[in-house]
Amino acid sequence: MSDRPAPLADPHLLFDPAAGRRDIVILGSTGSIGTQAIDLALRNPDRFRVTALSAAGGRVGLLAEQARQLRVNTVAVAREDVVPALKEALNAQYGASEPLPEILAGPDAATELAASECHTVLNGITGSIGLAPTLAALRAGRTLALANKESLIVGGPLVKALAKPGQIIPVDSEHAALFQALAAGTRADVRKLVVTASGGPFRGRTRAELAHVTVKDALAHPTWAMGPVITINSATLVNKGLEVIEAHLLYDIPFDRIEVVVHPQSYVHSMVEFSDGSTLAQATPPDMRGPIAIGLGWPERVPDAAPAFDWTKASTWEFFPLDAEAFPSVGLARHVGTVGSTAPAVFNAANEECVEAFLAGRLPFTAIMDTVSAVVDEHGTPDAGTSLTVADVLEAETWARARAQEMAAQAAVEARA
């Protein structure tokens, strides 16, 4: 592998190894990743200073509370219509003589914030809307702690064209695990990457048994507490398919050397098999504060960032092969990842629309992947020889969303017939 390009994420190549306290910008601060990152920062004020926050705008009270706790300079919301409510919430949190933070608003607010002066940008936004902030942070030379996997999925070539070696530190638990395990060897030593999956709430069920599961069933994840979209992606294992593409892009390992194995306990977050036959596994109890601490602090570790195992207690760790028939999402993700260009963007956008339709009760669970697969098939194979642009990605996403909506509506009619 020595003739292959440098990977986007490499524990041996740290971009800007600044010492001392780091200024952090958190995008998606009111979501699961953002709130846990803030908890970590508040517990480690000597290491991290959060200078700015962004959120979609649905929880302005929480955003104002976070701003006051952290004494940030700037807050940003994607929805301009919530600015009056945000100002009111900030006034309620701050004293009469205290200066309020600057407010940015609109669809480009998070992107503007991502390019602001800081050491690290934590992109915890959910969905492909995280692409523009990812590109902005890289273009500005910031270290990017990346939890927004979709921006890498839909804009892989764009991200790879901008990122310097070591500039991206992955925050997904699986990729943070691979990142740490890869520190034990050279790229030439790596035989394969093994990405673990909890199996979600439907592990062990056949496709036929999945036909009538409910939204409540799908949201009952056995080990992780996540937002609804990510939780449904875990139930379909789309999240694991996206992580396979992400691993390929981050570590520049071919798809045929990236495997998925089901591990219900979610203790082992991923593994690296080396050429001598040894396998290194990174293991912690399920808690995202550990991966977030790696993203914000690497190459230093943050003491007590997350709970450790109590090795005096007996426990059982299980591993099972993936059922590709019941969960075809991983195979489809490999396909679109291999095709490249706009195919991953089409896959991701169609899935987002189908998940929304399922959550709204308009689409059966098994029809999520059936519809995504049909949209991907109709999209076909794009011209890989043409350089990908942001406009290409947006156009492909717009088409995929519209087509997925049409197909989902038809599938819903057929399901009721």
Secondary structure, DSSP 8 states (H G I E B T S, - for coil): -TTS---SS-TTS-SS---S-EEEEEESTTSHHHHHHHHHHHH-TTTEEEEEEEE-SS-HHHHHHHHHHHT-SEEEES-GGGHHHHHHHHHHHS-TTS---EEEESTTHHHHHHTSS-SEEEE---SGGGHHHHHHHHHTT-EEEE--HHHHHHTHHHHHHH--TT-EEE-SHHHHHHHHHHTTS-GGGEEEEEEEE--GGGTT--TGGGTT--HHHHH--SS----HHHHHHHHHTHHHHHHHHHHHHHH---GGGEEEEE-TT--EEEEEEETTS-EEEEE--S-THHHHHHHHHTTS--TTSS----TTS------EE--TTT-THHHHHHHHHHH-TTHHHHHHHHHHHHHHHHHTTSS-HHHHHHHHHHHHHHH----TTS---HHHHHHHHHHHHHHHHHHHHHHHHHHH-
